[in-house]
Amino acid sequence: MYGFFSVNFVIILLASSLVNYLLSKKIENKPVLISSICLNLLLLGYFKYSNFFISNINSVLNKDFSELNIILPVGISFYTFSQIAFLIDQYREKNNTLKVEERLGNVSFSEYLLYITYFPKIVQGPIALPYEIISQFRDRTRRIANPANFRIGVELFIIGLSKKVLLGDNLSKIVDYGFKYTYYMDTITGLLVLLSYTFQLYFDFSGYCDMAEGVSIMLGIELPQNFDSPYKAISVRNLWQRWHMTLTRFFVRYVYIPLGGSRKGNLRTALNVLIIFILSGFWHGAGWTYICWGLLMGLMVVWDDLGIIAVTGDIKKHYLLRNKPLFVIPKWLGNIFTFIVFQISLVFFRSQDLKYAIQFFKQLFIFIWPGFMYKTSEMLDISENYLIITATNLFAKQYTSIIYVISWLILLVISAIVILNKNARKIAYKGIPSKKYTAFLIILFVWSFISLSQVSTFIYFQF
């Protein structure tokens, strides 16, 4: 399946896996470990960041070095982190610093290769730890067909597919147009485009993870949860305990804690937090916009850690500056504030470059109304609107633009309802569905399948 993207990608993946496996057998001291990690980062850096560094060198030194004609291998950011996790855990196991339940003993090359190339997670995660997957591969009882697992898997897959196809992909038409024509946007349109992107990003990525988890559980393998209703978070720190959870866990486990975590004083703790979020931003993409996004998220987490304002239910035993928070606000207010902060940060995440991001902020905070909403909403020319738009064009053409705007608003309302409801995992694991809900799932699947011709690529494929 992975070979459909490019045969060259397969060669890179297999060669990288073989080299890392051989290194893991010799990884008993820190110099070898560090060299092995650097080798992986150099491979990732070559494919993902070469042109970023070349363009910045050209700008700073006023040079004209040609950028490289490089195609980023699909999933390289994800499987590189999986390989680094394996190397570090192997080093810790050989030095008796790994938890007993996480030790794997002798890992064969076939087990290692299956861990790296396991198809539901290879292109877009989640980033599973070695013991989480390999120990399940070794469990022969998981190879026996389980009707309950199959039912849960199908349900998760359908929910994920419908989130991606019916919501995420339709919103992407609005988002792509809005961020392309940032300089033409008015304030209200900018707000709606940003809200659309906030929903699209979640539906696209979490939808994939739901599908990956669904396929995997049908095969008897449980993937780690990657999303836990993140837009219900009551603080930015809480958001990152719910959003892309396996990436956060990776940086905490392999970067934050080795840097000293929270054990070396308040200033060092704040610095460590900023480091992992800047790295997280840079991991997402080779651009200053991603670095700014990561820095902003890191600053907001540090703000939460200061304890100036805390949220009911999110009060820690100790903050960086005091033992008790200065102010305590209710959960609903913390939820709104967190959602708005994350939404604003996505201006950096989605904009083409910093100039476009700054312009987007200008459009948001300097109120203008040139009426760009109608033009943007027309991008929602989807099959679901065909009959009503055709009828409106025939009998009341002057209202066509309004119909598009109403369709956009309805799509946003439906998105909000889905987000405020239980997440896919909680729904699928609640038990055998009723007949009505089963019929609803069938309708969702057929509807999504019919709409597959309109499907765009997953957002996180580019990362």
C-alpha positions as CSV (number, residue, x, y, z in Angstrom):
1,M,0.0,0.0,0.0
2,Y,2.8,2.4,0.9
3,G,4.4,1.7,-2.5
4,F,1.5,3.4,-4.3
5,F,3.0,6.8,-3.2
6,S,6.4,6.0,-4.7
7,V,8.7,3.0,-5.0
8,N,11.5,5.3,-3.9
9,F,9.7,5.9,-0.6
10,V,9.6,2.2,0.0
11,I,13.4,1.9,-0.6
12,I,14.1,4.8,1.8
13,L,11.8,3.3,4.5
14,L,13.3,-0.2,4.3
15,A,16.9,1.0,4.2
16,S,16.2,3.3,7.2
17,S,14.6,0.5,9.1
18,L,17.4,-1.9,8.4
19,V,20.1,0.6,9.5
20,N,18.2,1.5,12.7
21,Y,17.6,-2.1,13.6
22,L,21.3,-2.9,13.2
23,L,22.2,0.2,15.3
24,S,19.8,-0.9,18.0
25,K,21.8,-4.1,18.5
26,K,25.0,-2.1,19.2
27,I,23.4,0.7,21.2
28,E,24.8,0.2,24.7
29,N,26.5,3.6,25.3
30,K,25.4,7.2,24.9
31,P,27.8,8.1,22.0
32,V,26.2,5.4,19.8
33,L,22.7,6.4,20.9
34,I,23.3,10.1,20.1
35,S,24.9,9.2,16.8
36,S,22.0,7.0,15.9
37,I,19.5,9.7,16.8
38,C,21.4,12.3,14.8
39,L,21.5,10.0,11.8
40,N,17.7,9.8,11.8
41,L,17.3,13.5,12.3
42,L,19.8,14.2,9.4
43,L,17.7,12.0,7.1
44,L,14.5,13.8,8.2
45,G,16.2,17.1,7.9
46,Y,17.5,16.5,4.4
47,F,14.0,15.7,3.0
48,K,12.0,18.1,5.1
49,Y,14.2,21.1,6.0
50,S,16.9,21.4,3.3
51,N,15.0,24.0,1.3
52,F,14.0,25.9,4.4
53,F,17.6,26.3,5.4
54,I,18.7,27.2,1.9
55,S,16.0,29.9,1.5
56,N,17.0,31.4,4.9
57,I,20.7,31.3,4.1
58,N,19.9,33.1,0.8
59,S,17.9,35.8,2.6
60,V,20.5,36.4,5.4
61,L,23.7,36.2,3.3
62,N,22.1,37.6,0.1
63,K,23.0,34.5,-1.8
64,D,21.3,32.7,-4.6
65,F,21.7,29.0,-3.8
66,S,19.3,26.8,-5.8
67,E,16.7,24.9,-3.8
68,L,16.8,21.1,-4.1
69,N,14.2,19.2,-6.0
70,I,13.1,17.0,-3.1
71,I,9.8,15.2,-2.7
72,L,9.0,14.6,1.0
73,P,8.5,10.8,1.7
74,V,5.0,10.3,3.0
75,G,5.0,9.6,6.8
76,I,8.7,10.2,7.3
77,S,8.1,12.5,10.3
78,F,6.0,9.8,12.0
79,Y,8.2,6.8,11.3
80,T,11.3,8.7,12.1
81,F,10.0,9.4,15.6
82,S,9.0,5.7,15.9
83,Q,12.5,4.7,15.1
84,I,14.0,7.2,17.5
85,A,11.6,5.9,20.2
86,F,12.8,2.3,19.6
87,L,16.5,3.3,19.8
88,I,16.1,5.2,23.0
89,D,14.0,2.4,24.6
90,Q,16.5,-0.2,23.5
91,Y,19.3,1.8,25.1
92,R,17.3,2.2,28.3
93,E,16.5,-1.5,28.4
94,K,20.1,-2.5,28.0
95,N,21.1,-0.1,30.8
96,N,18.2,-1.3,33.1
97,T,16.6,2.1,33.2
98,L,13.4,1.1,31.3
99,K,10.3,0.1,33.2
100,V,9.8,-3.6,33.5
101,E,6.5,-3.6,31.7
102,E,8.0,-1.8,28.7
103,R,10.9,-4.2,28.2
104,L,10.7,-6.3,25.0
105,G,13.9,-8.5,25.3
106,N,15.2,-9.6,21.9
107,V,13.3,-8.1,19.1
108,S,13.6,-9.8,15.7
109,F,13.9,-7.7,12.5
110,S,10.5,-8.9,11.4
111,E,8.9,-7.6,14.6
112,Y,10.7,-4.3,14.3
113,L,9.9,-3.9,10.6
114,L,6.2,-4.6,11.4
115,Y,6.2,-2.1,14.2
116,I,7.6,0.6,11.9
117,T,5.6,-0.2,8.8
118,Y,2.3,-1.2,10.5
119,F,0.0,0.2,7.8
120,P,-2.8,1.9,9.8
121,K,-0.3,4.2,11.5
122,I,2.7,4.6,9.1
123,V,1.6,7.7,7.1
124,Q,-0.1,9.8,9.8
125,G,0.4,8.2,13.2
126,P,-0.5,7.9,16.0
127,I,3.1,7.6,17.2
128,A,3.0,4.4,19.1
129,L,5.7,3.3,21.5
130,P,7.6,0.1,20.7
131,Y,6.2,-2.0,23.6
132,E,2.6,-0.9,22.9
133,I,2.7,-2.5,19.5
134,I,5.3,-5.2,19.5
135,S,3.9,-6.8,22.7
136,Q,0.5,-7.1,20.9
137,F,2.1,-8.6,17.8
138,R,3.5,-11.3,20.1
139,D,0.2,-12.1,21.7
140,R,-1.3,-15.0,19.7
141,T,-4.7,-14.6,21.3
142,R,-5.1,-11.3,19.3
143,R,-4.9,-13.3,16.1
144,I,-8.3,-14.9,16.8
145,A,-11.2,-13.2,15.2
146,N,-13.3,-11.2,17.7
147,P,-16.8,-10.1,16.6
148,A,-16.9,-7.4,19.3
149,N,-13.6,-5.9,18.1
150,F,-14.8,-6.1,14.5
151,R,-18.0,-4.2,15.4
152,I,-16.1,-1.5,17.3
153,G,-13.6,-1.2,14.4
154,V,-16.3,-0.8,11.8
155,E,-18.1,1.9,13.9
156,L,-14.8,3.8,14.4
157,F,-14.0,3.6,10.7
158,I,-17.4,4.9,9.6
159,I,-17.3,7.8,12.2
160,G,-13.8,8.8,11.1
161,L,-14.6,8.5,7.4
162,S,-17.7,10.7,7.7
163,K,-15.8,13.3,9.8
164,K,-13.2,13.5,7.1
165,V,-15.3,13.4,4.0
166,L,-18.6,15.0,5.0
167,L,-17.2,17.7,7.3
168,G,-13.5,18.2,6.9
169,D,-13.4,18.0,3.1
170,N,-16.3,20.3,2.6
171,L,-14.9,22.9,5.0
172,S,-11.5,22.7,3.2
173,K,-13.1,24.3,0.1
174,I,-13.9,27.4,2.2
175,V,-10.6,27.3,4.1
176,D,-8.3,27.0,1.0
177,Y,-10.0,29.9,-0.7
178,G,-10.0,32.1,2.4
179,F,-6.3,31.6,3.1
180,K,-5.4,32.0,-0.5
181,Y,-7.1,35.4,-0.8
182,T,-6.3,36.7,2.7
183,Y,-5.7,40.2,1.4
184,Y,-9.3,40.4,0.1
185,M,-11.1,39.2,3.2
186,D,-13.3,41.2,5.5
187,T,-13.4,40.8,9.2
188,I,-16.5,38.6,9.6
189,T,-15.4,36.3,6.7
190,G,-12.0,36.0,8.2
191,L,-13.5,34.9,11.5
192,L,-15.7,32.3,9.8
193,V,-12.8,31.0,7.7
194,L,-10.7,30.7,10.8
195,L,-13.5,28.9,12.6
196,S,-13.9,26.6,9.5
197,Y,-10.2,25.8,9.6
198,T,-10.3,25.0,13.3
199,F,-13.0,22.5,12.7
200,Q,-11.5,21.2,9.4
201,L,-8.1,20.5,11.0
202,Y,-9.7,18.5,13.8
203,F,-12.1,16.5,11.6
204,D,-9.3,15.7,9.1
205,F,-6.7,14.5,11.5
206,S,-8.9,12.9,14.1
207,G,-11.0,11.4,11.4
208,Y,-7.9,9.6,10.0
209,C,-6.9,8.5,13.5
210,D,-10.5,7.1,14.0
211,M,-10.2,5.1,10.8
212,A,-6.7,3.9,11.6
213,E,-7.8,2.8,15.0
214,G,-10.9,1.2,13.5
215,V,-8.9,-0.9,11.0
216,S,-6.4,-1.8,13.6
217,I,-8.9,-3.0,16.2
218,M,-10.5,-5.2,13.5
219,L,-7.1,-6.8,13.3
220,G,-6.9,-7.2,17.0
221,I,-4.4,-4.5,17.6
222,E,-5.1,-1.4,19.8
223,L,-3.5,1.9,18.8
224,P,-2.9,4.6,21.5
225,Q,-5.6,7.3,21.6
226,N,-4.5,10.4,19.8
227,F,-7.5,12.7,20.4
228,D,-9.8,13.1,23.4
229,S,-12.3,15.8,22.6
230,P,-9.6,18.5,22.6
231,Y,-12.0,21.4,22.0
232,K,-13.6,20.6,25.4
233,A,-10.2,21.5,27.0
234,I,-10.4,24.0,29.9
235,S,-6.8,25.3,29.5
236,V,-4.1,25.3,26.9
237,R,-2.1,22.7,28.9
238,N,-5.2,20.6,29.1
239,L,-5.7,21.0,25.3
240,W,-2.3,19.4,24.7
241,Q,-3.2,16.5,27.0
242,R,-6.1,15.9,24.5
243,W,-4.8,17.0,21.0
244,H,-2.2,14.8,19.1
245,M,-1.6,13.1,22.4
246,T,1.0,10.7,21.1
247,L,3.2,13.5,19.8
248,T,3.0,15.4,23.1
249,R,3.9,12.2,24.9
250,F,6.9,11.6,22.6
251,F,8.3,15.1,23.3
252,V,7.6,14.8,27.1
253,R,9.1,11.3,27.3
254,Y,12.2,11.8,25.1
255,V,12.9,15.5,25.3
256,Y,11.2,17.3,28.2
257,I,12.2,14.8,30.9
258,P,15.8,14.2,29.7
259,L,16.2,18.0,29.7
260,G,15.3,18.0,33.4
261,G,11.5,18.4,33.2
262,S,10.3,20.4,36.2
263,R,13.1,19.2,38.5
264,K,15.6,22.0,37.9
265,G,13.8,25.2,39.0
266,N,11.0,27.3,37.6
267,L,13.0,29.1,35.0
268,R,14.4,25.9,33.6
269,T,10.9,24.3,33.6
270,A,9.5,27.2,31.6
271,L,12.4,27.0,29.2
272,N,12.0,23.2,28.8
273,V,8.3,23.7,28.0
274,L,9.1,26.3,25.3
275,I,11.8,24.0,23.8
276,I,9.4,21.1,23.3
277,F,6.7,23.3,21.8
278,I,9.1,25.1,19.4
279,L,10.4,21.6,18.3
280,S,6.8,20.5,17.9
281,G,6.1,23.5,15.7
282,F,9.2,22.8,13.6
283,W,8.3,19.1,13.4
284,H,5.0,20.1,11.8
285,G,6.5,22.1,9.0
286,A,9.6,23.8,7.6
287,G,8.5,27.4,8.0
288,W,8.7,30.3,10.4
289,T,4.9,30.2,10.7
290,Y,5.1,26.7,12.3
291,I,7.8,27.9,14.7
292,C,5.7,30.9,15.7
293,W,2.7,28.7,16.2
294,G,4.8,26.4,18.5
295,L,6.2,29.3,20.4
296,L,2.8,30.8,21.0
297,M,1.5,27.5,22.3
298,G,4.5,27.1,24.5
299,L,4.0,30.6,26.0
300,M,0.4,29.8,26.7
301,V,1.3,26.6,28.5
302,V,3.9,28.5,30.6
303,W,1.2,31.1,31.3
304,D,-1.0,28.2,32.6
305,D,1.9,27.0,34.7
306,L,2.4,30.4,36.3
307,G,-0.8,30.1,38.3
308,I,-2.0,33.6,37.8
309,I,-5.3,32.4,36.5
310,A,-6.5,28.8,37.0
311,V,-9.7,27.0,36.0
312,T,-11.9,25.0,38.3
313,G,-11.0,21.4,37.9
314,D,-7.6,22.2,36.5
315,I,-5.9,23.4,39.7
316,K,-2.5,21.9,40.4
317,K,-0.7,21.4,43.7
318,H,2.1,23.7,42.7
319,Y,2.6,26.5,40.1
320,L,5.8,28.1,38.9
321,L,5.3,31.3,40.9
322,R,3.0,30.3,43.7
323,N,1.4,27.4,45.5
324,K,-2.2,28.6,44.8
325,P,-3.6,30.4,41.7
326,L,-4.3,34.1,42.0
327,F,-7.7,33.8,40.3
328,V,-9.9,30.9,39.6
329,I,-12.4,31.0,36.8
330,P,-15.2,28.6,35.9
331,K,-14.7,25.7,33.4
332,W,-17.0,27.2,30.8
333,L,-14.9,30.4,30.7
334,G,-11.7,28.4,30.6
335,N,-13.1,26.4,27.7
336,I,-14.0,29.4,25.7
337,F,-10.7,31.1,26.3
338,T,-8.7,28.0,25.3
339,F,-10.7,27.5,22.1
340,I,-10.2,31.2,21.1
341,V,-6.4,31.1,21.9
342,F,-6.0,27.8,19.9
343,Q,-8.1,29.2,17.0
344,I,-6.0,32.4,16.8
345,S,-2.8,30.4,16.9
346,L,-3.9,28.5,13.8
347,V,-3.5,31.7,11.7
348,F,0.2,31.0,11.9
349,F,-0.3,27.2,11.4
350,R,-2.3,27.7,8.1
351,S,-0.9,30.9,6.5
352,Q,1.4,30.6,3.6
353,D,4.1,32.7,5.3
354,L,4.4,35.3,8.0
355,K,3.3,38.2,5.8
356,Y,0.0,36.4,5.1
357,A,-0.3,35.6,8.8
358,I,0.2,39.3,9.8
359,Q,-2.3,40.3,7.1
360,F,-4.9,37.8,8.4
361,F,-4.5,39.3,11.9
362,K,-5.1,42.8,10.4
363,Q,-8.2,41.6,8.7
364,L,-9.5,40.1,12.0
365,F,-8.8,43.0,14.3
366,I,-9.2,46.1,12.0
367,F,-12.9,45.8,11.1
368,I,-13.7,46.0,7.4
369,W,-16.7,44.8,5.4
370,P,-16.2,44.6,1.6
371,G,-18.7,41.7,1.4
372,F,-16.2,38.9,0.6
373,M,-18.4,36.4,2.5
374,Y,-20.6,35.8,-0.5
375,K,-17.6,35.1,-2.8
376,T,-16.1,32.7,-0.2
377,S,-19.3,30.9,0.5
378,E,-19.7,30.1,-3.2
379,M,-16.8,27.7,-2.8
380,L,-19.3,25.4,-1.0
381,D,-20.6,24.2,-4.4
382,I,-21.1,20.7,-3.2
383,S,-23.4,17.9,-4.4
384,E,-25.5,18.2,-1.3
385,N,-26.5,21.7,-2.4
386,Y,-27.2,20.8,-6.1
387,L,-31.0,20.7,-6.0
388,I,-31.6,23.7,-3.9
389,I,-29.0,25.8,-5.7
390,T,-30.4,24.8,-9.1
391,A,-34.0,25.6,-8.0
392,T,-32.9,29.0,-6.6
393,N,-31.1,29.8,-9.8
394,L,-34.2,29.1,-11.8
395,F,-36.8,30.9,-9.6
396,A,-35.0,33.3,-7.3
397,K,-31.5,33.9,-8.6
398,Q,-31.0,37.0,-6.4
399,Y,-31.0,34.7,-3.4
400,T,-28.4,32.2,-4.6
401,S,-25.5,33.8,-2.7
402,I,-27.6,33.9,0.5
403,I,-28.2,30.1,0.1
404,Y,-24.5,29.5,-0.1
405,V,-23.9,31.6,3.1
406,I,-26.7,29.7,4.9
407,S,-25.2,26.4,3.8
408,W,-21.8,27.5,5.2
409,L,-23.4,28.5,8.6
410,I,-25.3,25.2,8.8
411,L,-22.1,23.3,8.1
412,L,-20.4,25.2,11.0
413,V,-23.4,24.5,13.3
414,I,-23.3,20.8,12.5
415,S,-19.5,20.8,13.1
416,A,-20.0,22.4,16.5
417,I,-22.7,19.9,17.5
418,V,-20.4,17.0,16.5
419,I,-17.5,18.4,18.5
420,L,-19.6,19.1,21.6
421,N,-20.8,15.5,21.5
422,K,-19.0,12.4,22.7
423,N,-15.8,11.5,20.7
424,A,-15.7,8.5,18.4
425,R,-13.9,6.2,20.9
426,K,-16.5,6.8,23.6
427,I,-19.3,6.2,21.2
428,A,-17.8,3.0,19.7
429,Y,-16.9,1.5,23.1
430,K,-20.3,2.2,24.7
431,G,-21.8,-1.2,23.7
432,I,-23.9,-2.7,20.9
433,P,-25.6,0.1,19.0
434,S,-29.4,0.3,18.7
435,K,-31.1,-0.5,15.4
436,K,-31.8,3.2,14.7
437,Y,-28.1,4.1,15.3
438,T,-27.0,1.2,13.1
439,A,-29.2,2.5,10.3
440,F,-27.7,5.9,10.8
441,L,-24.2,4.5,10.5
442,I,-25.1,2.7,7.3
443,I,-26.5,6.0,5.9
444,L,-23.3,7.8,6.9
445,F,-21.1,5.2,5.3
446,V,-23.1,5.2,2.0
447,W,-23.1,9.0,2.0
448,S,-19.4,9.2,2.6
449,F,-18.6,6.5,0.0
450,I,-20.6,8.4,-2.6
451,S,-18.7,11.6,-1.7
452,L,-15.3,9.9,-2.0
453,S,-14.7,11.3,-5.4
454,Q,-14.4,14.8,-3.8
455,V,-11.9,13.7,-1.1
456,S,-8.7,15.8,-0.8
457,T,-5.5,14.5,0.8
458,F,-5.1,14.4,4.5
459,I,-3.7,17.6,6.0
460,Y,-1.1,15.7,8.0
461,F,0.3,13.9,4.9
462,Q,2.4,17.1,4.3
463,F,4.0,16.8,7.8
